[in-house]
């Protein structure tokens, strides 16, 4: 096998396919990148049985063939090569020779025959706008749990209903939801759901954020259900998380007339200042009143802090405790100048009612997106 390829194009392609691979893999063979050179160009792929990435780039192929080489090592080398065309070939001893200008690297070849087959998806895809999808992922994925004890909570639930794709995530203490347009094409519209690992979905969002529309296809059955995301010549597949995602959508209340509207940036800055004196797990005390929202923080060594921010309150005064970090993440996700914090009511008088956080274009006008964030308050010690 022998081919010539543009240095920047090759480096970017290798970085893309290795990005989803775990830093440490119990099976050394899965650390490899499969490179296939043919008359159609150069195909690069990586797969660890849970996620795969594949891309096709242009190259001058002198001798077709297939090689398997350590992915992260190849990526580091490609990123540091001089600005000149790269030549990759096999040496006389079966090693892989990478030449760029005066730089030469010889890498050991990994056994191609031991590498697993890359998943293929034949299902009819639907389309979503790339920027909308990337934004929705950023607004939702952070709310997924990082605790592997409950795997279903470490994923983001994708749900297709008619012409809408919903993304939902929860870690039991909060729920994030965003809806975006879905184009199912000429195929008969069918509802579908897929529970995708949050880490994989976040990489998809970063990778495809500024490309063309993203094609999403659901495929497989049983224990090998997968989802595929494609844009241009790049494709990422992910094995779905098995299990039943909790029915958290029903927790979202209808908007009511008891709420406060606050400038998003001003509130976020004040919360960060209050965090300085708070113990790590302690809630921040909020008092929403007619003169604004006041935050009170008490920490160790008798440290205290207090600050007020202007707000517009509709309804009676409210005092509650909120996890400051969870609130900051919601404020970053809102992406609007103002934020509406709606105070919900519960039928159980002994149970704290969650607050609903949504975007707000101005003090009087609700935001135009569909982002919703439900946050459970904390008990305050008197």
WOWO-V899251 format. One record per residue. N is the residue number from 1. PHI is phi as a letter, one per 20 degrees, with the letter a starting at -180 (999 if undefined). OMEGA is omega in whole degrees, -180 to 180 (* if undefined). D_FIRST is the distance of its C-alpha to the first C-alpha in Angstrom with 1 decimal. Layout:
BEGIN
N	PHI	OMEGA	D_FIRST
N	PHI	OMEGA	D_FIRST
END
This chain:
BEGIN
1	999	179	0.0
2	b	178	3.8
3	b	175	7.0
4	d	-176	10.7
5	b	176	13.3
6	f	-175	17.0
7	f	-178	18.0
8	f	180	20.8
9	f	-179	19.1
10	f	-179	16.3
11	f	180	18.9
12	f	-179	21.2
13	f	180	18.7
14	f	179	17.9
15	f	-180	21.6
16	f	-174	22.5
17	f	-178	20.6
18	e	-174	21.7
19	f	-176	25.3
20	e	-179	26.5
21	f	177	25.4
22	f	-179	28.3
23	f	179	28.6
24	c	-178	29.0
25	d	-178	27.5
26	f	178	29.0
27	d	-176	25.8
28	g	-177	23.1
29	f	-177	20.3
30	f	175	21.6
31	e	-176	21.0
32	e	171	17.2
33	d	-180	15.4
34	e	-179	13.1
35	d	179	10.3
36	d	179	9.1
37	d	-179	7.4
38	b	179	9.5
39	f	179	12.2
40	e	-179	14.4
41	p	-175	12.7
42	d	177	11.5
43	d	177	13.3
44	c	-177	14.4
45	b	174	16.9
46	c	-174	19.2
47	b	178	21.9
48	c	-179	24.8
49	m	178	26.8
50	d	179	29.2
51	c	176	27.2
52	c	175	23.8
53	c	-178	22.3
54	b	177	19.7
55	b	178	18.8
56	c	179	16.9
57	c	178	16.4
58	f	178	15.7
59	b	173	12.6
60	e	-176	11.5
61	e	177	8.2
62	e	180	7.5
63	c	180	4.6
64	f	178	5.2
65	r	-179	4.7
66	c	177	7.1
67	c	175	8.1
68	c	-175	11.8
69	c	-179	13.3
70	g	-170	17.0
71	f	-176	18.0
72	f	177	21.1
73	f	179	19.7
74	f	-180	16.8
75	f	179	19.5
76	f	179	21.8
77	f	-177	19.5
78	f	-180	18.4
79	f	-175	22.1
80	d	180	23.1
81	f	178	20.7
82	f	-177	22.6
83	f	-179	22.9
84	b	178	20.1
85	g	179	16.7
86	d	172	13.9
87	d	178	10.6
88	c	-180	8.0
89	b	175	5.5
90	e	177	6.1
91	e	-175	9.6
92	f	-178	11.6
93	d	178	13.2
94	n	176	10.5
95	e	-179	11.1
96	d	-176	9.4
97	d	178	10.4
98	d	-178	12.0
99	c	178	13.9
100	b	-174	16.7
101	m	179	19.5
102	e	-180	20.8
103	e	179	19.5
104	c	176	16.8
105	c	173	16.0
106	d	-176	14.4
107	d	177	14.3
108	f	177	14.5
109	e	177	12.1
110	e	-175	14.4
111	f	-178	14.8
112	f	-175	13.3
113	f	180	15.9
114	e	-176	18.7
115	e	-178	18.0
116	f	180	20.7
117	f	178	20.4
118	f	-179	20.7
119	f	176	24.2
120	d	180	24.6
121	d	-178	27.9
122	d	-177	29.5
123	f	178	32.9
124	f	-177	34.5
125	e	168	34.2
126	d	-176	37.1
127	d	171	37.0
128	c	176	38.4
129	f	-174	38.7
130	f	-178	36.1
131	f	177	38.7
132	f	-178	41.3
133	f	179	38.9
134	f	179	37.8
135	f	180	41.5
136	f	179	42.6
137	f	-180	40.1
138	f	-179	41.3
139	e	-172	44.9
140	d	-168	44.5
141	g	-178	41.8
142	f	-179	43.7
143	e	177	46.5
144	f	-179	44.4
145	f	175	45.3
146	d	-179	43.2
147	e	-177	44.8
148	f	180	42.7
149	f	177	45.9
150	d	-173	46.2
151	g	-176	42.6
152	f	-180	43.9
153	e	178	45.2
154	e	-178	41.9
155	d	173	40.6
156	d	-180	41.4
157	e	174	42.8
158	d	-177	41.6
159	c	177	44.1
160	d	177	44.0
161	c	-179	47.5
162	m	-179	48.0
163	d	-178	46.7
164	c	172	46.4
165	d	179	43.8
166	d	174	45.4
167	d	-177	43.9
168	c	176	46.1
169	b	179	45.9
170	b	171	48.5
171	c	-179	49.1
172	n	-178	52.7
173	e	-179	54.3
174	b	178	52.9
175	c	177	51.3
176	d	-177	49.3
177	c	173	48.9
178	b	178	47.4
179	d	178	47.1
180	c	-180	45.0
181	f	179	44.7
182	c	178	42.5
183	d	-179	41.6
184	e	179	40.9
185	m	-177	40.4
186	e	-179	41.9
187	f	178	41.4
188	f	-176	44.6
189	f	177	45.3
190	c	176	45.0
191	f	-180	45.6
192	b	178	42.8
193	b	179	42.4
194	b	179	39.6
195	d	-171	40.0
196	d	176	36.9
197	g	-176	36.4
198	f	-179	37.8
199	f	180	35.1
200	f	-178	32.4
201	f	178	34.5
202	f	177	35.2
203	f	177	31.6
204	f	180	31.3
205	f	180	34.3
206	f	-175	33.0
207	f	-172	29.5
208	d	-172	30.9
209	g	-172	34.3
210	d	179	33.9
211	e	177	31.7
212	f	179	32.8
213	g	-179	34.5
214	e	176	33.0
215	e	-180	32.5
216	c	-179	33.6
217	c	177	33.3
218	d	-176	35.0
219	b	176	33.4
220	n	180	33.7
221	b	177	36.8
222	m	-178	38.4
223	e	-177	36.6
224	c	175	33.3
225	f	-179	34.7
226	c	174	32.3
227	c	-178	32.4
228	c	176	29.8
229	d	-178	30.0
230	c	174	28.0
231	b	-175	28.2
232	m	-179	26.1
233	e	-178	22.4
234	d	179	23.2
235	c	173	24.4
236	c	174	26.1
237	d	178	27.5
238	b	172	30.2
239	f	-178	32.0
240	f	175	35.7
241	f	180	38.4
242	e	179	40.7
243	p	-178	44.4
244	e	177	47.1
245	f	-177	47.2
246	f	-177	50.8
247	f	-172	52.7
248	f	-178	53.2
249	f	-178	53.5
250	f	179	57.1
251	f	-179	57.9
252	f	-180	57.7
253	e	170	61.3
254	f	178	62.6
255	g	176	63.2
256	c	-173	66.8
257	e	177	69.2
258	d	-174	69.0
259	b	174	66.4
260	c	176	65.8
261	d	-175	63.8
262	c	173	62.6
263	f	-173	60.5
264	f	-177	57.1
265	f	-179	56.3
266	f	179	59.8
267	f	-179	59.7
268	f	-180	56.3
269	f	179	57.5
270	f	179	60.7
271	f	179	58.9
272	f	178	56.6
273	f	180	59.8
274	f	-179	61.5
275	f	-175	58.6
276	g	-176	59.3
277	e	-179	62.3
278	f	168	61.3
279	f	-170	60.4
280	g	-176	56.9
281	e	-175	57.8
282	e	176	61.0
283	f	175	61.4
284	e	-177	62.6
285	e	179	66.0
286	d	172	66.3
287	c	178	69.6
288	e	-178	69.3
289	c	-178	72.7
290	f	-178	74.4
291	e	-180	73.9
292	p	178	70.1
293	d	-180	67.9
294	d	179	68.7
295	d	179	66.3
296	c	-179	67.7
297	c	176	65.7
298	c	-178	67.1
299	c	178	65.1
300	f	180	65.7
301	l	176	68.2
302	m	177	70.3
303	f	-179	67.9
304	c	177	68.6
305	b	179	67.4
306	b	178	68.4
307	b	179	67.4
308	c	179	68.2
309	c	178	66.2
310	f	176	67.7
311	b	176	67.2
312	d	-177	68.7
313	d	173	70.0
314	d	-178	71.0
315	o	-175	73.1
316	e	-178	74.7
317	f	-179	73.6
318	c	174	70.8
319	c	180	70.0
320	b	178	66.8
321	d	-180	64.2
322	c	173	60.5
323	f	-174	57.4
324	f	-179	56.7
325	f	177	53.0
326	f	179	52.7
327	f	179	54.8
328	f	179	52.8
329	f	177	49.6
330	f	180	51.4
331	f	176	52.8
332	f	-178	49.3
333	f	-176	48.1
334	f	176	51.1
335	l	176	50.0
336	b	-176	53.4
337	f	179	56.2
338	c	178	58.6
339	c	176	58.2
340	d	176	60.5
341	d	-177	61.4
342	e	-179	63.2
343	e	-176	65.4
344	e	180	65.2
345	d	179	68.0
346	d	177	67.8
347	f	179	70.2
348	e	-176	70.2
349	f	-179	72.5
350	e	-177	71.2
351	d	178	67.6
352	f	-180	66.0
353	e	-179	64.7
354	f	174	61.2
355	d	-180	60.9
356	d	-177	58.8
357	d	-180	56.9
358	c	-179	56.0
359	f	-179	55.3
360	b	-178	58.3
361	f	178	58.1
362	b	180	61.6
363	g	-174	64.6
364	d	-173	65.7
365	c	178	62.6
366	f	179	59.9
367	f	-176	56.2
368	e	-178	54.4
369	e	-176	51.4
370	d	-179	51.4
371	f	176	50.6
372	c	-179	52.9
373	c	-178	53.1
374	d	-177	55.6
375	c	180	56.6
376	e	178	58.9
377	f	177	61.6
378	d	174	62.5
379	f	177	65.9
380	d	176	67.9
381	e	-178	70.2
382	f	*	73.6
END
